[in-house]
C-alpha cells in the first residue's frame, strides 16, 4: 500500500508541474517596441534689414553698429526683423522676447539718444516683453533711431567713438496670459 501512495504522490507532482508549466506559458508575452521622442524646437532669428546714416545707406550690417566719424546732428536709422523661422525650421513653442539697446562702452562717450519703434502692434507680455507665436511663420519689424543733438558741440567729443549693441533675450512662455 505504501508504494501505491508514492505512485499517487509522484503522479500528483508530475501533473501539478505540467499544469503549472502550461498555465505560465499561456500568459507569457514578449513585447518589443521602440519610440522616438523629440523636444520642441524654439526658433528666434534677428535679421538686419537696413542701416542708414543721415539717409545714406551703410553697407556693413554684419559687424554690429559702430559710430565713428559721427557729428552733431547726425541720425542713424537701423531697421531689423525678429522672426520665428529660419529656412525650413519654424518655431514650435510660444516665446516671449525682450529687446535691449546697450552702448559700448556703457558710459556713453557721445551725447546720443535713441528710440526703438515696432513696425506694428505686437502682443505684449508685459514689462517690455513681446510674444512670438508658433506653428506659422511670423516676422516682427523694428526701427532703431539713434541721434546726436546738433546743439551738443563740445570739443571733448572729438575723436570719440561709441558702439551700439542690440541684445534680444527670449524665454518660453506658458500662455498668452
C-alpha positions as CSV (number, residue, x, y, z in Angstrom):
1,X,0.0,0.0,0.0
2,X,2.8,2.3,0.7
3,X,4.2,2.0,-2.9
4,X,0.8,3.0,-4.1
5,X,0.9,6.2,-2.1
6,X,4.3,7.0,-3.6
7,X,2.9,6.3,-7.0
8,X,-0.1,8.7,-6.5
9,X,2.2,11.3,-4.9
10,X,4.6,11.1,-7.8
11,X,1.7,11.2,-10.3
12,X,0.2,14.3,-8.5
13,X,3.5,16.1,-8.5
14,X,4.0,15.4,-12.3
15,X,0.5,16.6,-13.1
16,X,0.9,19.7,-10.9
17,X,4.1,20.6,-12.7
18,X,2.6,20.1,-16.1
19,X,-0.5,22.2,-15.3
20,X,1.7,24.9,-13.8
21,X,4.0,25.0,-16.8
22,X,1.1,25.1,-19.2
23,X,-0.6,27.9,-17.2
24,X,2.6,30.0,-17.1
25,X,3.3,29.5,-20.8
26,X,-0.2,30.7,-21.7
27,X,0.4,34.1,-20.0
28,X,3.9,34.8,-21.1
29,X,4.1,37.6,-23.7
30,X,7.2,39.2,-25.2
31,X,6.7,42.8,-26.3
32,X,9.2,44.6,-28.4
33,X,8.9,48.2,-29.3
34,X,10.7,51.4,-29.7
35,X,9.7,55.1,-29.6
36,X,11.4,58.3,-30.6
37,X,10.8,61.5,-28.6
38,X,11.9,65.0,-29.7
39,X,11.9,68.2,-27.8
40,X,10.0,71.1,-29.4
41,X,12.3,73.4,-31.2
42,X,12.4,77.2,-30.4
43,X,13.4,79.4,-33.3
44,X,14.1,83.2,-32.9
45,X,16.1,85.0,-35.6
46,X,17.4,88.6,-35.7
47,X,17.8,89.7,-39.3
48,X,19.3,93.2,-40.2
49,X,17.3,94.9,-43.0
50,X,19.0,98.3,-43.5
51,X,21.3,100.8,-41.9
52,X,21.4,104.5,-42.9
53,X,23.4,107.5,-41.6
54,X,21.7,110.8,-42.5
55,X,19.7,109.0,-45.1
56,X,22.7,107.4,-46.8
57,X,22.9,103.6,-46.7
58,X,25.8,102.0,-44.9
59,X,26.8,98.6,-46.4
60,X,28.3,96.7,-43.4
61,X,25.4,95.3,-41.4
62,X,27.2,92.2,-40.1
63,X,29.8,93.7,-37.7
64,X,27.4,95.5,-35.4
65,X,26.8,99.2,-35.2
66,X,29.9,101.2,-34.5
67,X,29.6,105.0,-34.6
68,X,32.8,106.6,-35.8
69,X,33.1,109.9,-37.5
70,X,29.7,110.9,-36.5
71,X,28.9,114.6,-35.9
72,X,26.3,116.7,-34.1
73,X,23.0,116.5,-35.9
74,X,23.7,113.0,-37.4
75,X,20.9,110.5,-37.4
76,X,21.4,106.7,-37.7
77,X,18.4,104.5,-38.6
78,X,18.7,100.7,-38.2
79,X,15.8,98.5,-39.4
80,X,15.7,94.9,-38.4
81,X,13.3,91.9,-38.1
82,X,12.7,89.3,-35.5
83,X,11.3,86.1,-36.9
84,X,10.2,82.7,-35.7
85,X,11.6,80.8,-38.6
86,X,14.9,80.2,-40.4
87,X,14.9,78.2,-43.7
88,X,12.7,75.1,-43.1
89,X,12.8,75.4,-39.3
90,X,9.8,77.1,-37.7
91,X,9.3,77.8,-34.1
92,X,7.3,75.1,-32.2
93,X,6.8,76.8,-28.8
94,X,5.3,80.1,-27.6
95,X,8.2,82.5,-27.0
96,X,8.4,85.9,-25.5
97,X,11.4,88.2,-26.2
98,X,12.8,91.5,-24.9
99,X,15.0,93.9,-26.9
100,X,17.6,95.8,-25.0
101,X,19.7,98.6,-26.6
102,X,23.2,98.9,-24.9
103,X,26.0,101.3,-25.6
104,X,29.6,100.1,-25.7
105,X,31.4,101.4,-23.6
106,X,28.5,101.5,-21.2
107,X,29.4,105.1,-20.1
108,X,28.4,106.9,-23.2
109,X,31.2,108.9,-24.8
110,X,28.9,110.7,-27.2
111,X,25.7,112.5,-26.4
112,X,23.4,110.1,-28.2
113,X,19.7,109.4,-27.7
114,X,17.8,106.6,-29.2
115,X,14.3,105.3,-29.8
116,X,13.1,101.8,-30.7
117,X,9.8,101.6,-32.5
118,X,7.9,98.5,-33.5
119,X,6.7,98.2,-37.1
120,X,3.2,97.1,-35.9
121,X,1.1,96.2,-32.9
122,X,2.6,93.1,-31.4
123,X,1.1,91.1,-28.5
124,X,2.6,92.4,-25.2
125,X,3.8,90.1,-22.5
126,X,4.3,93.0,-20.0
127,X,7.5,94.7,-18.9
128,X,8.7,95.3,-22.4
129,X,8.4,91.6,-23.4
130,X,6.7,90.7,-26.6
131,X,5.0,87.3,-27.5
132,X,6.2,85.5,-30.7
133,X,3.9,82.7,-31.8
134,X,4.5,79.3,-33.3
135,X,3.2,77.0,-36.0
136,X,3.3,79.6,-38.8
137,X,5.9,82.0,-40.0
138,X,5.8,85.3,-38.1
139,X,8.0,88.4,-38.5
140,X,8.1,91.4,-36.3
141,X,9.9,94.6,-37.6
142,X,11.6,97.3,-35.6
143,X,13.3,100.6,-36.3
144,X,16.1,101.9,-34.0
145,X,16.8,105.6,-34.5
146,X,20.0,107.0,-32.8
147,X,20.5,110.7,-33.0
148,X,23.1,113.3,-31.8
149,X,21.6,116.6,-30.9
150,X,23.2,119.3,-33.1
151,X,23.5,121.7,-30.2
152,X,25.9,119.3,-28.4
153,X,29.2,120.6,-30.0
154,X,31.6,120.3,-27.1
155,X,35.2,119.7,-28.3
156,X,35.6,116.8,-25.8
157,X,33.5,114.6,-28.2
158,X,36.2,114.9,-30.9
159,X,37.7,111.6,-31.9
160,X,35.4,109.6,-29.6
161,X,33.5,106.6,-30.8
162,X,30.5,104.7,-29.5
163,X,29.2,101.2,-30.2
164,X,25.6,100.1,-30.0
165,X,24.6,96.5,-29.2
166,X,21.2,95.1,-29.5
167,X,20.5,92.2,-27.1
168,X,17.5,90.0,-27.6
169,X,16.6,87.9,-24.6
170,X,14.0,85.2,-25.1
171,X,12.1,82.8,-22.9
172,X,9.5,80.1,-23.5
173,X,6.1,81.3,-22.4
174,X,3.3,79.1,-21.0
175,X,0.4,81.0,-22.4
176,X,-0.7,84.4,-23.8
177,X,-1.9,85.4,-20.3
